[in-house]
Structure formats: structure tokens, C-alpha cells
Amino acid sequence: MEVLKAWVDGAPILILGGAVILLMIAAVAIGVVLKRRREFRKDDKEEAEGEGYVVSGVLGLLALLMGFTFALAVDRFETRRSLVLDEANTIGTTYLRTQLLEEPHRSRISGLLVEYAENRLALGKTDAQREPERLARNDQLVVELWAATSSAFQSIKGLDFSSAYLDSMNALIDLDASRKAARTVHVPTEVFVILVIYMVVTAGVLGYVLVGVRGRAAAAFMLLLLSMSLLLIVDIDRPTRGGVREGQGPMERLVESLKTTPASAYDRFRIEDARPAASR
């Protein structure tokens, strides 16, 4: 079972989809062979009705299971997407509050936050496991941010502002852990295995019940739709390797804002207030 789980988790989506389609084709073929071996009786209406009930029941259970799996995958996708916005807002808030610090803490932490945001954006667009040096730099920046905050705290610990600033930095570090966890939590592989088993059984039932060119064409079309649905679910559930990924728009806008509005942009009134009254 562990070998199967490892293969399902790591197999490219096209190979996984091809394997599922081959399994369903084999199941359809088995169903057709079993159908041909049974002597068909045209007057056996009760048996035909019973087969119709079986098809309806199997399709109903499959639709229920697929809907449940899709809901799990979408829920995890929405969690990852909302965390991007939360993290961008938290970094932005922390950056603004950092401008209230005295030097050298202000410049030091501002620079670390800009680099941290850029690195987080890059990690959001790639598979962190394939770029261990970037992930290692992320963890190092977290340590440096807290070390710089500890140093700055000595100059603000007597102010009410200190609590708000620590809350911002703590939230930033917590969101780092939350986003990492959200990218490693997937729909359990056992759910996908059961879903594939249901799809294969459904394919066999359709091959057994549906006859004629139209019936088999309808079965092929239905199985194609089921395969596409499964691949979509798998794609959504793969945050770093799939085609459907959470957008990094909020983080991109934050990084652009930090680049176009550096810390020096907040010095305007501070410089004016520092001038002698006669020169204003």
C-alpha cells in the first residue's frame, strides 16, 4: 500500500490519467465479454430493469464520492489562496510599523522584510522541495527577522506600540508555518484509491449493461468525463506541480509596492520637522 501511495503522489498527472483510463478500458472489456457469454433473453424485462437499477446505483455512489473528493481538494485550494493574501497583508503591515522604529533597526528590518517578501513570492511560484537553497534562505530570514526584532525591542519596550509590533512579527512568522503546512496537506491517497476502484467498477458495469454502438459510445463519453474530473481533482490537490495553483497576485503587488516605495519615502515629514523653524 505504501508503494502505491508513493506512486500515486509522485506520478505525473498524464501518466496517472493514462493508467486510470487503461484500467477502465480493461474493465469495460471484461464487462463486454461477460455480457456475451450470458445468453441474452429478450423477454427478461425484470433482469433488464435490475441492471438499470445497478447502473444508477453505481453512478450515484461514484458521483457522491467524486463530489466529496472535489470538495476536499477545493477547500485546501481556497485555504492556500487565502493564506497568500493574509501573508501579504501581514508583511505589509509589519513593514509600515517598522518605519516607526529608530535607526539602525528601521533600515535593518525593512531590508530583511523586502528580501523576505521577494523570497516568499519566488517560493509561491515553485516547488520548494526542488529549490532547497531558497527554502533554507527563507528559514534563515525568519531567524534574522526575529533576532533584529529582539534587538529593536530594547528601544521600544516601554511604549504601547511594542505590543502591536511584536504581534505583527509573530503573525508573520506564524503565517510562514501555515503556508508551509498548507502546501504539504493533501487529500488522503486512500480516498483517490477508492475513487479509482469505483471508477473501474463503474466502467465494468457499463461494459456489461450497455450494448450496441450508441450504448458503448455513451459509456466511452461518460468514462472520459469521469477521467477528466479525476485529473482535475488531482491537479488542484497538487499545489506545486499542478496547473491549477493559488494566485500570487497579492504578494506580487506587495513586492512591487515595496520596491517603488522604499523606506526613505516615509522620511518626508520627518526631515521637514527636523529643520530649524526659520528655514521652513
C-alpha positions as CSV (number, residue, x, y, z in Angstrom):
1,M,0.0,0.0,0.0
2,E,2.8,2.4,0.8
3,V,4.4,1.7,-2.6
4,L,1.0,2.5,-4.3
5,K,0.6,5.7,-2.2
6,A,4.1,6.8,-3.2
7,W,3.4,6.2,-6.9
8,V,0.1,8.0,-6.8
9,D,1.6,11.0,-5.0
10,G,4.6,11.3,-7.3
11,A,3.4,10.2,-10.7
12,P,2.9,12.9,-13.4
13,I,-0.7,13.7,-13.9
14,L,-0.7,12.5,-17.5
15,I,0.7,9.1,-16.6
16,L,-1.7,8.8,-13.7
17,G,-4.6,9.6,-16.0
18,G,-3.4,7.2,-18.7
19,A,-3.2,4.4,-16.1
20,V,-6.7,5.1,-14.9
21,I,-8.0,5.1,-18.5
22,L,-6.3,1.8,-19.2
23,L,-7.8,0.2,-16.1
24,M,-11.3,1.4,-17.2
25,I,-10.8,0.1,-20.7
26,A,-9.9,-3.2,-19.3
27,A,-12.9,-3.2,-17.0
28,V,-15.2,-2.4,-20.0
29,A,-13.7,-5.2,-22.0
30,I,-14.3,-7.7,-19.2
31,G,-17.9,-6.4,-18.9
32,V,-18.5,-6.9,-22.6
33,V,-17.0,-10.4,-22.5
34,L,-19.2,-11.4,-19.6
35,K,-22.2,-10.0,-21.3
36,R,-21.5,-12.0,-24.5
37,R,-21.1,-15.2,-22.5
38,R,-24.5,-14.9,-20.9
39,E,-27.4,-16.0,-23.1
40,F,-29.4,-12.9,-23.8
41,R,-33.2,-13.3,-23.4
42,K,-35.3,-10.5,-24.9
43,D,-38.3,-11.2,-22.8
44,D,-36.4,-10.9,-19.5
45,K,-37.7,-7.4,-18.6
46,E,-37.2,-7.8,-14.9
47,E,-33.5,-8.5,-15.4
48,A,-33.1,-5.5,-17.7
49,E,-34.7,-3.3,-15.1
50,G,-32.5,-4.7,-12.4
51,E,-29.4,-3.9,-14.5
52,G,-30.7,-0.4,-14.9
53,Y,-31.0,0.0,-11.1
54,V,-27.4,-1.3,-10.7
55,V,-26.1,1.3,-13.2
56,S,-28.0,4.1,-11.4
57,G,-26.8,3.0,-8.0
58,V,-23.1,2.7,-9.0
59,L,-23.2,6.0,-10.8
60,G,-24.8,7.7,-7.9
61,L,-22.2,6.4,-5.4
62,L,-19.4,7.4,-7.8
63,A,-20.9,10.9,-8.1
64,L,-21.2,11.2,-4.3
65,L,-17.6,10.1,-3.8
66,M,-16.2,12.3,-6.5
67,G,-18.1,15.3,-5.2
68,F,-16.8,14.7,-1.7
69,T,-13.2,14.4,-3.0
70,F,-13.6,17.5,-5.2
71,A,-14.9,19.5,-2.2
72,L,-11.8,18.4,-0.1
73,A,-9.4,19.5,-2.9
74,V,-11.2,22.8,-3.4
75,D,-11.2,23.5,0.3
76,R,-7.5,23.1,0.5
77,F,-7.0,25.2,-2.6
78,E,-9.1,28.0,-1.0
79,T,-7.1,27.8,2.2
80,R,-3.8,28.2,0.3
81,R,-5.2,31.1,-1.7
82,S,-6.4,33.0,1.4
83,L,-3.1,32.5,3.1
84,V,-1.3,34.3,0.3
85,L,-3.5,37.4,0.9
86,D,-3.1,37.1,4.7
87,E,0.6,36.8,4.5
88,A,0.9,39.8,2.0
89,N,-1.2,42.0,4.3
90,T,0.8,40.9,7.4
91,I,4.2,41.6,5.7
92,G,2.9,45.0,4.5
93,T,1.6,45.9,8.0
94,T,4.9,44.9,9.6
95,Y,6.8,46.9,7.1
96,L,4.8,50.1,7.8
97,R,5.1,49.7,11.5
98,T,8.8,49.2,11.1
99,Q,9.1,52.7,9.8
100,L,8.3,53.9,13.3
101,L,11.5,52.4,14.7
102,E,14.7,54.3,15.2
103,E,17.8,53.6,13.3
104,P,19.6,51.3,12.7
105,H,16.6,49.0,13.5
106,R,14.4,50.6,10.9
107,S,16.7,50.1,7.9
108,R,17.8,46.7,9.0
109,I,14.3,45.2,9.5
110,S,13.0,47.0,6.4
111,G,15.7,45.4,4.2
112,L,15.0,42.0,5.7
113,L,11.3,42.3,5.1
114,V,11.8,43.2,1.4
115,E,14.1,40.3,0.9
116,Y,11.7,38.0,2.8
117,A,8.7,39.1,0.6
118,E,10.7,38.5,-2.6
119,N,11.8,35.1,-1.4
120,R,8.2,34.2,-0.4
121,L,6.9,35.2,-3.8
122,A,9.5,33.0,-5.5
123,L,8.7,30.1,-3.3
124,G,5.0,30.5,-4.0
125,K,5.6,30.0,-7.7
126,T,7.9,27.0,-7.5
127,D,8.2,23.7,-5.7
128,A,10.2,24.4,-2.5
129,Q,11.5,20.8,-2.5
130,R,13.2,21.4,-5.8
131,E,14.9,24.6,-4.6
132,P,16.2,23.7,-1.1
133,E,18.5,26.7,-1.0
134,R,15.6,29.1,-1.4
135,L,13.7,27.3,1.4
136,A,16.8,27.4,3.6
137,R,17.2,31.1,3.0
138,N,13.5,31.6,3.9
139,D,14.1,29.9,7.3
140,Q,17.3,31.9,7.8
141,L,15.4,35.1,7.2
142,V,12.8,34.2,9.7
143,V,15.5,33.8,12.3
144,E,17.2,37.1,11.3
145,L,13.9,38.9,11.5
146,W,13.2,37.8,15.0
147,A,16.8,38.5,16.0
148,A,16.5,42.0,14.6
149,T,13.2,42.4,16.4
150,S,14.7,41.3,19.7
151,S,17.4,44.0,19.3
152,A,14.9,46.7,18.4
153,F,12.6,45.7,21.2
154,Q,15.0,47.2,23.8
155,S,14.3,50.6,22.4
156,I,10.5,50.3,22.3
157,K,9.7,48.0,25.2
158,G,8.5,50.9,27.3
159,L,6.0,52.0,24.6
160,D,2.4,50.8,24.0
161,F,3.5,50.4,20.4
162,S,5.8,47.5,21.3
163,S,2.9,45.0,21.7
164,A,1.4,45.8,18.3
165,Y,4.8,45.5,16.6
166,L,5.5,42.1,18.3
167,D,2.0,40.9,17.3
168,S,2.8,41.8,13.6
169,M,6.1,40.0,13.6
170,N,4.6,37.0,15.4
171,A,1.8,36.8,12.9
172,L,4.3,37.0,10.0
173,I,6.2,34.0,11.5
174,D,3.0,32.1,12.1
175,L,1.9,32.5,8.5
176,D,5.2,31.2,7.3
177,A,4.4,27.9,9.1
178,S,0.8,28.0,8.0
179,R,1.7,28.3,4.3
180,K,4.3,25.5,4.6
181,A,1.7,23.2,6.2
182,A,-1.0,24.1,3.6
183,R,1.3,23.0,0.8
184,T,2.0,19.6,2.4
185,V,-1.6,18.7,3.3
186,H,-3.4,16.8,0.5
187,V,-6.5,14.8,0.0
188,P,-5.6,11.3,1.5
189,T,-4.2,8.9,-1.1
190,E,-6.6,6.3,0.2
191,V,-9.5,8.5,-1.0
192,F,-8.1,8.6,-4.5
193,V,-7.5,4.8,-4.5
194,I,-11.1,4.2,-3.5
195,L,-12.3,6.7,-6.1
196,V,-10.3,4.8,-8.8
197,I,-11.8,1.5,-7.7
198,Y,-15.3,2.9,-8.0
199,M,-14.5,4.3,-11.5
200,V,-13.1,0.9,-12.6
201,V,-16.2,-0.9,-11.2
202,T,-18.4,1.6,-13.0
203,A,-16.6,1.0,-16.2
204,G,-17.1,-2.7,-15.9
205,V,-20.8,-2.3,-15.1
206,L,-21.3,0.0,-18.1
207,G,-19.5,-2.5,-20.4
208,Y,-21.8,-5.3,-19.1
209,V,-25.0,-3.4,-19.4
210,L,-24.8,-1.1,-22.3
211,V,-24.9,-2.7,-25.7
212,G,-24.8,-1.6,-29.3
213,V,-22.8,1.2,-30.9
214,R,-24.7,4.0,-29.2
215,G,-24.6,2.4,-25.8
216,R,-20.9,1.9,-25.9
217,A,-20.3,5.4,-27.3
218,A,-22.3,6.8,-24.4
219,A,-20.2,4.7,-22.0
220,A,-16.9,5.9,-23.5
221,F,-18.1,9.5,-23.3
222,M,-19.1,9.1,-19.7
223,L,-15.8,7.4,-18.8
224,L,-13.9,10.2,-20.5
225,L,-15.8,12.8,-18.4
226,L,-15.1,10.8,-15.2
227,S,-11.4,10.7,-16.1
228,M,-11.2,14.4,-16.7
229,S,-12.9,15.1,-13.4
230,L,-10.4,12.9,-11.6
231,L,-7.5,14.6,-13.2
232,L,-8.9,18.0,-12.3
233,I,-9.2,16.9,-8.7
234,V,-5.6,15.6,-8.6
235,D,-4.3,18.8,-10.3
236,I,-6.0,21.0,-7.7
237,D,-4.6,18.9,-4.9
238,R,-1.0,19.3,-6.2
239,P,-0.1,22.9,-5.2
240,T,3.4,22.9,-6.5
241,R,3.3,20.6,-9.5
242,G,-0.2,21.0,-10.9
243,G,-1.5,23.5,-13.4
244,V,-4.1,24.9,-11.0
245,R,-2.2,26.9,-8.4
246,E,-3.1,29.6,-6.0
247,G,-2.5,33.0,-7.5
248,Q,0.4,35.1,-6.1
249,G,-1.2,38.4,-7.0
250,P,-1.4,39.9,-3.5
251,M,2.3,39.0,-2.9
252,E,3.3,40.3,-6.3
253,R,1.6,43.7,-5.7
254,L,3.2,43.9,-2.2
255,V,6.7,43.3,-3.6
256,E,6.1,45.9,-6.3
257,S,4.9,48.4,-3.7
258,L,8.0,47.8,-1.5
259,K,10.3,48.4,-4.5
260,T,8.5,51.5,-5.6
261,T,8.0,52.9,-2.1
262,P,11.3,52.3,-0.2
263,A,11.7,53.2,3.5
264,S,13.1,56.6,2.5
265,A,9.7,57.6,1.1
266,Y,8.4,57.8,4.7
267,D,11.1,60.3,5.7
268,R,9.5,63.4,4.1
269,F,7.8,64.9,7.1
270,R,10.4,63.6,9.5
271,I,13.1,65.6,7.6
272,E,10.9,68.7,7.5
273,D,10.2,68.5,11.2
274,A,13.9,68.2,11.9
275,R,14.7,71.5,10.1
276,P,15.1,74.7,12.2
277,A,11.8,76.7,12.3
278,A,13.5,79.7,10.4
279,S,14.4,77.6,7.4
280,R,10.9,76.0,6.9
